[in-house]
Amino acid sequence: MTVAELAYEQIKTLPENQAREVLDFIGYLKEKRASIKIPATWARRVRSQAILA
């Protein structure tokens, strides 16, 4: 089972107001990730180091 499927199974058991809180938190995480800008050269360097490790 994927993480998304596991999360869905858990969310289905929550009351509506708590399920909405989960969705709000997901939105917060997406905004937070979008606001972090990593230079492309740095991202490539990190990926290449991970491959070499």
Secondary structure as UniProt FT lines:
FT   HELIX           3..12
FT   HELIX           16..35
FT   HELIX           40..52
//
